[in-house]
Amino acid sequence: QLSAWKPPLTLRFRATPTKKGWLRKLVTDTEQYLASPRNADDRTLVWERKFVQLKVGKLIVCSDNDNESDETMHLNGAATSLLLPKDVSNHRLCFRVMSGLNFFILQASSYEEMMDWA
């Protein structure tokens, strides 16, 4: 019964979720991306293939799978959102992971992969 439910809802995992694999990451300068007008055709986006790991409450982005971290985002209080192609210069299968003022925009190779990561 949900009648006894009162916010906030606290989710607990028996084990910390883990995942790893290759995704494309938007590496365009964040300030430039945010300052650009939405749907601008002249906005140049630069994407790089990155090895991404989700472990111990962190999202770790590496240039290759040697586990040397390029960037790390702590996921406590983070949010994920799916992006429309028009928001990312017509790139499909993109999602954003935000934690505080930091965010990563990532692109999967399939719908299933995008939903699994998001």
N, C-alpha and C positions, 0 to 999 in steps of 0.2 A: 504494500500500500504506500502510495506517495503522499498520503495525507499527513504523515508524520515527518516528511522531509523538510528540512530548513536549511537555507544557504548558510555558509558556502559548502559546496560539495567537495570533498577531498577524495581524490583518486589515489589509490595505492596499488602498486604492482608487486606481485610475489617475487619477481626478478626484474631488474632494470632492463627495459627493452634494448636490444642491440640490432644493428643492421649495418651493412657495408656494401659499397658498390660504386660504380662509375656513373657520374652525372655531369652535365655541363653547368658551369657556374658563370653568371654574369659578372665580368670583372671590370666593367666600365666604372669610372670614378663615381662613387655614391653621390657626392654633392652635385656633380654634373647631371646625373640621372634624375635626381629629385628636382633640380632647377629647370630641366627641359620641359617644354609644354607637352601635355599628354597627346598621344597620337601624332607626334611630329615625325614627318617622313625623313627629315634630315638628321634625326638622332642616330648616331652610330653606336651600336652596341657590340661589345667585344665579349665573346664567350670562350671559355677554356674548359677542356675536359679535366675533371678532378676526381680523385678517389675520396669518397665521403664516408665517414664512419659515425654511427650513433652508438655511443657507449658511455656508461657511468654519468648519465645526465648531461652529456656534452655532444655537440655536433662538431666533428673534426674534419677539416678540409685539407687534403694533401695533394701535392702535385703528382705523386705516384703512390703505389701501394706499399711503400717502404716504411709507413707509419711516422714519417717526419712531418709534423704539423705545419702547415702554412698559416692556418687560421683556426681558432677555436671559439665556439659560442656556447656559453652555459645556458641550458634550456629551462632552468627554474623560472617559471612565469612567462615562458615564451609562447608565441602563437604562430600558427601556420595558416596561410590562405592560398587558395588556388587563384591563378591570374588568367584573365581573358587574353587572347592573342593580341587584341587591340592595345592592351596596356604594355606589351613588351615587343613592339614593332613586328607584330604578326608571328611571333614565335609561339608555337603550340606546346602544351604539356608542361607549363611553367608553374612554379609555386614559390611563395615567399615564406621564409622563416624569420620571425622578428623576436628580438629579446632586448627590451629597453629601446635605445636609439639605434642599435645595430640590426642589420638584416642581411640575409643572403637571398639572392634570387637564383633558383636552380631549375634545370630543365631535365626531365626524364625522357627516356626513349619510347615509352609506351604509356597508355592511360593507366594500366594496371600498376606499373612501376611508380607513376606519379602518386596514385592513391595510396600505395603501400608506404611511401616516404612521408606523405602529408599526414 
